[in-house]
Amino acid sequence: MNRTYNSLPADGAPTQHSFTSFHLLGTFFLEPDLRRFGTFTASRGVGAIEGNSFCVFFLAFYVFTWLPETSVTMLLQNRAVFAIGLRMGSTRVMNGPLMDTARPSSDMSDFRKDFSQATRIAIITGAGVSAESGVPTFRGENEKWRKWMSQDLATPEAFSRTPSRVWEFFHYRRELVLSKKPSAVHLAIAECEARLRKQGRSVVVITQCIDDLHQQAGSKHVLRIHGSLLETRCMTCRHVTLNKRSPICPALKDKGSPDPDVADAQIPVDKLPRCKESKCHGLLRPNVVFFGETLDSHILTKVEKEMEICDLCMVVGTSSIVYPAAMFGPRIASRGVPVAEFNLSSTPKTEYFKYHFQGPCGTTLLPALAPHESEINN
């Protein structure tokens, strides 16, 4: 499959460059400045490049070869952001107008008017939604597990070097998730989806969360871009299976304490979770997307479609610093679609959005999703 990419040369006339579809380990976003100089748009799906070094080379080639010299100078002087290697970024960089840089509105009545008129609603959820159920995030006081940064443990390199330590870390998180129930936020989202479905309207949940609390609450249309903590994938045969066993294997029983004074269990690799498929017995890993890994292209294709057709977006409980999810809201906003952010504080992407509601999403989101008077009257 070939994909076509557009660039803007010095004479201002669009030029097309055709590439063969490829997968990538890490890619980039140039935001927001690059959008001012031209488009770099995959015609469909998400392209990719294997290897961070080649990704950097490809990015540099694009910036210094395809952009006008004056644009390169402006780009280097401005605050273009290069997000390379953290999970995966889409190769699509929108060139639509930025939302008004005035302070986003916090007028709930205005938002409710947009909500009442929307027929396709995309709700992008992050760790703040799971936190409402008591699931700790990778941020703040939970940034470390024992003496290691959580994000340094959730990498393919860490799993390759110390699978026992990484399995202890994920076993700790699995046991936490297995003990939690959906919060009022999960239930409100699920109820809203069911209610609007009867009206011929749709709600899709695009989540970065790796628990199953949205599904437990009753949400039907859920796209999990970072995988599932309660699934395992075999390193040998690649088989994926739902796995809610507690403990997941005998050797991990009572292991995984986050206490910095607790020593690693150093479990032999043959005692870690193993594949149950016939004649395989390969090492299992959590079926989550580690930092630096490629996201599922099938899921991303579905996400792209939802972003192209939604007429209202809600960004709930996310810090908007992990890509590609950090750019979903701004990309939707670039189409002129109302985007509302619900978060404890402002984020690097707040300026893109029409609305920002500050506070716990358990407080701010519930009135936003409640039945509108137009629904009640009809």
C-alpha positions as CSV (number, residue, x, y, z in Angstrom):
1,M,0.0,0.0,0.0
2,N,1.4,3.4,-0.9
3,R,0.7,6.6,1.0
4,T,1.0,10.1,-0.3
5,Y,2.5,12.9,1.7
6,N,2.2,16.6,0.8
7,S,4.8,19.2,1.5
8,L,5.0,22.9,0.7
9,P,8.2,23.9,-1.3
10,A,9.6,27.4,-1.6
11,D,7.4,28.4,-4.5
12,G,4.3,27.6,-2.5
13,A,2.9,24.9,-4.8
14,P,1.9,21.7,-3.2
15,T,4.2,18.7,-4.0
16,Q,3.4,15.1,-3.5
17,H,5.9,12.5,-2.4
18,S,4.8,8.8,-2.5
19,F,6.2,6.3,0.0
20,T,5.5,2.7,0.6
21,S,3.6,2.0,3.9
22,F,5.9,1.2,6.7
23,H,5.8,0.6,10.5
24,L,7.6,2.6,13.1
25,L,9.1,2.2,16.5
26,G,8.9,5.9,17.3
27,T,7.9,9.0,15.3
28,F,7.2,12.7,15.8
29,F,4.9,15.6,16.0
30,L,5.8,19.1,15.0
31,E,3.4,21.3,16.9
32,P,2.1,23.9,16.5
33,D,4.6,25.8,14.3
34,L,5.0,23.3,11.5
35,R,1.4,23.5,10.6
36,R,1.9,27.1,9.6
37,F,4.3,26.1,6.8
38,G,2.5,23.2,5.1
39,T,0.9,19.8,5.5
40,F,2.5,16.4,6.1
41,T,-0.4,14.1,5.8
42,A,-0.8,10.4,5.4
43,S,-3.8,9.8,3.0
44,R,-5.1,7.1,5.3
45,G,-4.0,5.2,8.4
46,V,-0.6,5.8,10.1
47,G,2.8,5.4,8.6
48,A,5.8,4.4,10.5
49,I,9.6,4.1,10.6
50,E,11.7,1.4,12.3
51,G,14.4,2.8,14.6
52,N,14.6,6.1,16.4
53,S,17.8,7.1,14.6
54,F,16.2,6.8,11.2
55,C,13.2,8.6,12.5
56,V,15.4,11.6,13.5
57,F,17.1,11.5,10.1
58,F,13.8,11.4,8.3
59,L,12.5,14.3,10.3
60,A,15.6,16.4,9.7
61,F,15.4,15.6,6.0
62,Y,11.9,16.8,5.9
63,V,12.6,20.0,7.8
64,F,15.7,21.0,5.9
65,T,14.8,19.7,2.4
66,W,11.1,20.3,1.9
67,L,10.5,23.5,3.9
68,P,11.5,26.9,2.6
69,E,14.7,28.3,4.0
70,T,12.9,31.2,5.8
71,S,10.4,28.7,7.2
72,V,13.2,26.5,8.6
73,T,14.7,29.6,10.3
74,M,11.3,30.5,11.8
75,L,10.8,26.9,12.9
76,L,14.1,26.6,14.7
77,Q,13.4,30.0,16.4
78,N,10.0,29.0,17.5
79,R,8.8,26.2,19.9
80,A,8.3,23.3,17.6
81,V,8.0,20.2,19.7
82,F,9.7,16.9,18.6
83,A,8.1,14.0,20.4
84,I,10.2,11.0,19.4
85,G,10.1,7.5,20.8
86,L,7.3,7.8,23.4
87,R,5.0,5.1,22.3
88,M,4.0,6.3,18.8
89,G,3.0,9.6,17.1
90,S,0.9,9.8,14.0
91,T,2.6,11.0,10.8
92,R,-0.4,13.3,10.2
93,V,0.3,16.9,11.2
94,M,-2.8,19.1,10.6
95,N,-2.5,22.4,8.8
96,G,-5.9,23.8,9.8
97,P,-6.2,27.0,11.8
98,L,-5.4,26.9,15.5
99,M,-8.3,27.6,17.9
100,D,-8.5,31.1,19.2
101,T,-5.7,31.5,21.7
102,A,-8.0,33.4,24.1
103,R,-8.6,31.7,27.4
104,P,-10.9,28.7,26.9
105,S,-14.4,29.1,28.2
106,S,-15.6,27.4,31.4
107,D,-19.3,28.2,30.7
108,M,-21.1,24.9,31.2
109,S,-24.4,26.3,29.7
110,D,-22.6,27.1,26.4
111,F,-21.0,23.6,26.4
112,R,-24.4,22.0,27.0
113,K,-25.7,23.7,23.9
114,D,-22.9,22.1,21.9
115,F,-23.6,18.8,23.6
116,S,-27.3,18.9,22.7
117,Q,-26.5,19.4,19.1
118,A,-23.8,16.8,18.7
119,T,-24.5,13.5,17.0
120,R,-21.1,11.9,17.2
121,I,-19.2,12.4,20.4
122,A,-15.6,11.3,21.0
123,I,-14.5,11.0,24.7
124,I,-10.7,10.8,25.1
125,T,-9.9,9.5,28.6
126,G,-6.7,9.3,30.6
127,A,-5.3,8.2,33.9
128,G,-7.3,10.8,35.8
129,V,-10.5,8.8,35.0
130,S,-9.0,5.6,36.5
131,A,-7.8,7.7,39.5
132,E,-11.4,8.3,40.3
133,S,-11.6,4.6,41.1
134,G,-8.4,4.7,43.2
135,V,-6.0,3.5,40.5
136,P,-2.7,5.4,40.9
137,T,-1.2,7.1,37.8
138,F,2.4,7.3,36.6
139,R,2.6,10.9,37.8
140,G,3.2,12.7,41.0
141,E,3.7,10.6,44.1
142,N,3.2,7.4,42.1
143,E,5.9,8.3,39.6
144,K,8.3,5.8,41.2
145,W,7.9,2.1,42.0
146,R,10.5,1.2,44.6
147,K,13.4,3.3,43.4
148,W,12.7,3.2,39.7
149,M,10.6,5.6,37.6
150,S,7.5,3.9,36.4
151,Q,8.0,5.0,32.8
152,D,11.5,3.4,32.8
153,L,10.1,0.1,33.8
154,A,7.3,0.0,31.2
155,T,9.8,-0.3,28.3
156,P,10.8,-3.3,26.0
157,E,14.4,-2.8,27.1
158,A,13.6,-3.1,30.8
159,F,11.5,-6.2,30.1
160,S,14.4,-7.7,28.2
161,R,17.0,-7.0,30.8
162,T,15.0,-7.7,34.0
163,P,11.7,-9.5,33.2
164,S,11.3,-10.4,36.9
165,R,11.4,-6.8,38.1
166,V,9.0,-5.6,35.3
167,W,6.6,-8.5,36.0
168,E,6.6,-7.5,39.7
169,F,5.8,-4.0,38.8
170,F,2.9,-5.0,36.5
171,H,1.7,-7.6,39.0
172,Y,1.4,-4.9,41.6
173,R,-0.7,-2.8,39.1
174,R,-2.8,-5.8,38.0
175,E,-3.7,-6.6,41.6
176,L,-4.7,-3.0,42.2
177,V,-6.9,-2.9,39.1
178,L,-8.5,-6.2,39.9
179,S,-9.6,-4.8,43.3
180,K,-11.2,-1.6,41.8
181,K,-14.7,-0.9,40.6
182,P,-16.0,1.7,38.1
183,S,-16.3,5.2,39.4
184,A,-19.2,7.6,38.9
185,V,-17.3,9.0,35.9
186,H,-17.1,5.5,34.2
187,L,-20.8,5.0,34.9
188,A,-21.8,8.4,33.6
189,I,-19.9,7.9,30.3
190,A,-21.5,4.4,29.9
191,E,-25.0,5.8,30.7
192,C,-24.6,8.6,28.2
193,E,-23.5,6.2,25.5
194,A,-26.6,4.0,26.1
195,R,-29.0,7.0,26.3
196,L,-27.7,8.7,23.1
197,R,-27.7,5.4,21.2
198,K,-31.5,5.3,21.6
199,Q,-31.6,8.8,20.0
200,G,-29.6,7.7,17.0
201,R,-26.5,9.5,18.3
202,S,-23.1,7.8,19.1
203,V,-20.4,8.0,21.8
204,V,-17.0,6.5,21.4
205,V,-14.5,6.2,24.2
206,I,-10.8,6.5,23.1
207,T,-8.9,5.6,26.2
208,Q,-5.3,5.6,27.3
209,C,-6.2,3.6,30.4
210,I,-5.0,0.0,30.5
211,D,-7.7,-1.2,33.0
212,D,-11.1,-2.5,32.0
213,L,-13.2,-0.1,34.1
214,H,-14.9,1.5,31.1
215,Q,-16.1,-2.0,30.0
216,Q,-17.1,-2.9,33.5
217,A,-19.2,0.2,33.7
218,G,-21.0,-0.9,30.5
219,S,-19.4,1.2,27.7
220,K,-19.6,-0.7,24.5
221,H,-17.7,1.4,22.0
222,V,-14.2,1.5,23.5
223,L,-10.9,1.9,21.7
224,R,-7.9,1.1,24.0
225,I,-4.9,2.6,22.4
226,H,-2.4,1.4,25.0
227,G,-3.6,-2.1,25.4
228,S,-4.9,-4.0,28.4
229,L,-3.3,-4.8,31.7
230,L,-5.6,-7.8,32.1
231,E,-4.4,-9.4,28.8
232,T,-1.2,-11.2,28.2
233,R,0.8,-11.7,25.0
234,C,3.2,-14.5,24.3
235,M,6.7,-13.4,23.3
236,T,7.0,-16.6,21.2
237,C,3.7,-17.4,19.5
238,R,2.2,-13.8,19.9
239,H,-1.1,-15.3,21.2
240,V,-3.1,-12.8,23.2
241,T,-5.5,-13.9,25.9
242,L,-7.6,-12.3,28.7
243,N,-6.0,-13.2,32.0
244,K,-7.5,-12.2,35.3
245,R,-5.8,-14.8,37.4
246,S,-4.7,-13.5,40.8
247,P,-1.8,-14.1,41.2
248,I,-1.1,-14.5,37.6
249,C,1.5,-17.2,38.5
250,P,2.5,-18.8,41.8
251,A,6.0,-17.2,41.9
252,L,4.4,-13.7,41.9
253,K,2.2,-14.4,44.9
254,D,2.6,-11.6,47.5
255,K,5.3,-9.9,45.3
256,G,5.4,-6.5,43.7
257,S,5.4,-4.2,46.8
258,P,6.3,-0.6,45.8
259,D,8.1,-0.1,49.1
260,P,11.6,1.2,48.2
261,D,13.2,-1.0,50.9
262,V,11.8,-4.2,49.3
263,A,14.4,-6.1,47.3
264,D,13.7,-7.5,43.9
265,A,12.3,-11.0,44.0
266,Q,14.6,-12.1,41.1
267,I,12.2,-14.8,40.0
268,P,13.8,-17.2,37.5
269,V,12.5,-16.6,34.0
270,D,11.0,-20.1,33.7
271,K,8.9,-19.4,36.8
272,L,7.4,-16.2,35.3
273,P,4.0,-16.3,33.5
274,R,4.2,-18.8,30.6
275,C,2.1,-19.4,27.5
276,K,-0.5,-22.2,27.9
277,E,-0.8,-22.7,24.1
278,S,0.0,-26.3,23.0
279,K,3.8,-26.9,22.8
280,C,4.6,-23.3,23.2
281,H,5.4,-22.4,26.9
282,G,6.9,-19.1,25.8
283,L,7.3,-16.1,28.2
284,L,4.3,-14.0,28.6
285,R,4.3,-10.2,28.9
286,P,1.5,-7.8,29.7
287,N,-0.4,-6.9,26.5
288,V,0.2,-3.2,27.0
289,V,2.0,-0.8,24.8
290,F,5.4,-0.1,26.4
291,F,6.9,3.4,26.1
292,G,8.8,3.4,22.8
293,E,6.7,0.7,21.2
294,T,4.4,1.0,18.2
295,L,0.7,1.3,18.8
296,D,-1.7,-1.2,17.2
297,S,-2.2,0.2,13.6
298,H,-5.7,-1.3,13.4
299,I,-6.8,0.6,16.6
300,L,-5.2,3.8,15.3
301,T,-7.0,3.5,12.0
302,K,-10.3,3.3,13.9
303,V,-9.3,6.3,16.1
304,E,-8.4,8.3,12.9
305,K,-11.9,7.6,11.5
306,E,-13.6,8.7,14.8
307,M,-11.5,11.9,14.9
308,E,-12.6,12.7,11.3
309,I,-16.3,12.2,11.9
310,C,-16.9,13.4,15.5
311,D,-18.7,16.7,16.0
312,L,-17.9,17.1,19.7
313,C,-14.9,16.0,21.6
314,M,-14.3,15.7,25.4
315,V,-10.7,15.2,26.7
316,V,-11.0,13.8,30.2
317,G,-8.4,13.3,32.9
318,T,-5.3,13.3,30.8
319,S,-2.1,15.4,31.1
320,S,-1.8,15.5,27.3
321,I,1.9,14.8,27.3
322,V,2.0,11.3,25.9
323,Y,1.8,10.9,22.2
324,P,0.0,10.3,20.0
325,A,-3.0,10.8,22.3
326,A,-1.8,14.2,23.3
327,M,-2.6,15.4,19.7
328,F,-6.0,13.8,19.3
329,G,-7.8,16.8,20.8
330,P,-5.9,19.5,19.0
331,R,-6.3,17.6,15.7
332,I,-10.1,17.5,16.2
333,A,-10.1,21.2,17.2
334,S,-8.2,22.1,14.0
335,R,-11.4,21.1,12.1
336,G,-13.4,23.7,14.0
337,V,-15.0,21.0,16.2
338,P,-15.8,22.1,19.8
339,V,-13.3,20.3,22.2
340,A,-13.8,20.5,26.0
341,E,-11.1,19.6,28.4
342,F,-11.9,18.2,31.9
343,N,-8.8,18.0,34.1
344,L,-7.4,18.9,37.5
345,S,-5.3,21.6,35.9
346,S,-4.5,23.1,32.6
347,T,-2.3,21.1,30.2
348,P,0.1,21.9,27.3
349,K,-2.9,21.5,25.0
350,T,-5.5,23.6,26.9
351,E,-5.0,26.6,24.6
352,Y,-6.3,24.6,21.6
353,F,-9.7,23.9,23.1
354,K,-12.9,25.8,23.2
355,Y,-13.7,24.8,26.8
356,H,-11.7,23.9,29.9
357,F,-13.3,22.8,33.1
358,Q,-10.9,22.6,36.0
359,G,-11.3,20.2,38.9
360,P,-11.8,16.5,39.5
361,C,-13.5,14.9,36.6
362,G,-15.9,13.2,39.1
363,T,-17.2,16.7,39.8
364,T,-17.0,18.5,36.4
365,L,-17.9,15.7,34.0
366,L,-21.2,14.5,35.5
367,P,-23.2,17.6,34.8
368,A,-21.7,17.8,31.4
369,L,-23.0,14.4,30.4
370,A,-26.5,14.6,32.1
371,P,-29.6,14.5,29.9
372,H,-30.1,17.9,28.2
373,E,-33.5,19.6,28.5
374,S,-34.0,19.0,24.8
375,E,-33.7,15.2,25.5
376,I,-36.2,15.4,28.3
377,N,-38.7,17.5,26.4
378,N,-38.6,15.0,23.5
